[in-house]
Amino acid sequence: MEQIYQDRILAFARAARDATPLENATHRASVSNPTCGDRVDISLIVEGDRIRAVSAAVRGCALCEAGAGLLMGSLDDMPLQTLDDMRADLTAWLGGEDKADINGDVAVFEPVRAIRNRHKCVTLAFEAG
C-alpha cells in the first residue's frame, strides 16, 4: 500500500491549518464526522453565482485538513456550482469511479482510494460547503 501522508497531501493540510478566517463571509456551514470526530467549518464569500473567497477551520486528521486545503485552493473566483460538481466528482472517484476530469490536485489522494473508511475525511470540507 502506498503511503497515505505524502508531501503534497501534507501541503494541502498545512494550507488548511494556515487559513485566515473570513470575517465578512456571506455563507457559513459546519459539518462533523461522528465516526472519528473530525469537524470542518467553511466560510464563503459569494457574489452573484461566484465564490470570491473560501476559508476553512478544521479540527481533525491530516486527511481532513488536506481535503479542506484542496477545497480552498480550488474554488476562488469559481462558479458556485463548481463546489457541488467537485464534491460529486471527488466522492465518485474515491469510490472507484474513474473520471477523465479529475485533475492532478485530486489525484494526490490516490492512496486513499483503497481505504474506504478514510474517504469521508477527504470529502468532509466539500460536504460543509
N, C-alpha and C positions, 0 to 999 in steps of 0.2 A: 504494500500500500504506500502511495506517495505521502510525503509529509504534508499535513494539513496547513500548518502555520508557516507558509513560505513568505519570503521577503515582501512580495507585492501585496499579499493579504495583510501582513503586519503594517505595511504602509497605509493601506485603507483604514485599518484600525486606529493608527496614530492620527489620521486626518479627523476621524470622529472625536477622538479624545481632545483634539486641539480646537474643535469647533467653537465659534463665538455665538452666544445666544442672540436671537433676533428679537430685540425689544419691541419692534414695530410690526411683528408678524400679523398677517391677516387671517391665517389659519393655524391652528394647533391641534395636535392629536397625540394620544399616548396609547401604547399597546404593550401588554405583558405576555410572556410565555409562562403559563402556570407550571409547565413541566420542569423548567430549570430555573425560573425566577428572573430571566432577562427582562429588561424593561427599556423601551425606547420612547422618547418624547420628541416629536417632529414639529418644527416651526417653519412655515412657508410665508413668503410674501408673494401674493398673486395679484397681478394686474390684468384685468380682462380674462383671457384664457391662457396667460403665460405665467410660468413660475419665474419670478425675478430673483429670488434668493431662497435658500433652504439651509436649515441647520438642524442638528440632532444632538440630543443628550442621551447617552447610553449608560445603563447600569447593567453590565452583563459581560459575557465572554468575548474573546478577541474576534470570533467569527461574527458575533452580533455587531460589534463595533465596526468590523470590516464591511458588513452589509450596509451599515449606515454611512460609512465613508464612500462606498460606491454610489449610494443614492445621492449624497451631497455633491459628488463630483460629476454627476451625470445630468442633473436637472436644471442648473442655472440657465435662465432665458430659454426654456423649452416650453412647448405647449403643455397644458395641464394633463391632457390625455396621455402624454408620454409616461407619466407615473403609472397609470393603470396598465399600459402596454408593457412597460418594463417589469412590473410585478408579475403579470401573466407569463411573459416570456421566461423570466428567471425561474419561476416556480416550475413551469413545464420542463425547462432544460435541466434543472436539478433532479427532477423526477425521471429523467432518462430520455426525454424527447429531444432529438437533435434538430436544432433550428439554425438555418443559414444566417439569420440576422443577429446571432449572439456575437457581441464584439469582444475584443481582446481583454478589456477590463473584466468582463463577466467570466471569461474563460479561466481566469486565475483561480476560480473556485472549483475547477475540475476535480481536485482530490476530494472535495466534499460530496460530490455526486454519489459516491458509493456508500456514504454514511448517512442513511435516511434520517436518523434521529437528530442530525445537525442541520438539516435543511431549513427549519424554522428559524434557527439562529441567524442565518444569512438573510432570510426574507422578512424578518420582523419589522425592520425600518420601513420597508415598502408597504407592509400591511398598515402601519400607522399613518403613512402619507396618504 
